[in-house]
Amino acid sequence: MTSLEKNTSLVLLSISSVGMAIEGSWALKECLLKKPYLQKLFMDGNLIGPEGGVYVAEGLWNSRQLINLHMANCNIGKEGAWTLALAIS
């Protein structure tokens, strides 16, 4: 995630079906915390599970410009979905 952390103008991130797991979602969280201007996040098909969904939600907590979030088939369950809903509302 070093390249992402250095980028100061990132508004769209497309990482669908890249084989991301729980560890990757934690790294993504750390990156997203520094990107409150992200507008679109596409990460369908990464089996991050409920804990990974919570990590992504924590990363998006300060996001104020997010307009598109695609997380189909990530197996985030109710816990991940609930935390994401709170983060982006």
C-alpha positions, -999 to 999 in steps of 0.1 A, spaced: 0 0 0 30 23 -1 20 38 -35 -15 45 -23 -3 61 9 18 86 -11 -10 95 -35 -25 128 -25 -53 131 -51 -69 96 -52 -106 98 -58 -113 64 -73 -99 30 -61 -107 -1 -80 -94 -33 -64 -122 -58 -73 -113 -95 -72 -77 -91 -63 -77 -118 -37 -77 -95 -8 -82 -111 26 -84 -99 61 -48 -87 62 -53 -66 31 -85 -50 44 -65 -39 75 -38 -23 53 -66 -7 32 -81 7 64 -48 24 72 -46 39 37 -83 50 37 -79 69 70 -56 92 51 -79 96 21 -110 114 33 -116 127 -2 -121 93 -19 -152 93 -40 -155 58 -53 -143 24 -39 -148 -8 -59 -137 -39 -41 -162 -66 -52 -152 -102 -49 -126 -100 -22 -134 -124 6 -126 -102 35 -153 -115 59 -170 -96 87 -138 -85 104 -125 -71 71 -158 -53 66 -153 -36 99 -117 -26 90 -129 -10 57 -157 8 76 -132 21 101 -111 34 72 -141 51 57 -152 67 89 -139 102 80 -148 100 44 -170 129 34 -170 126 -3 -178 89 -9 -205 85 -34 -200 49 -47 -191 18 -26 -191 -16 -43 -185 -46 -20 -206 -74 -35 -194 -109 -27 -171 -99 1 -188 -120 27 -189 -92 52 -220 -105 69 -244 -85 92 -216 -71 114 -196 -58 85 -226 -44 68 -239 -27 100 -205 -11 107 -202 1 71 -237 16 72 -228 36 103 -195 48 89 -209 62 56 -242 76 70 
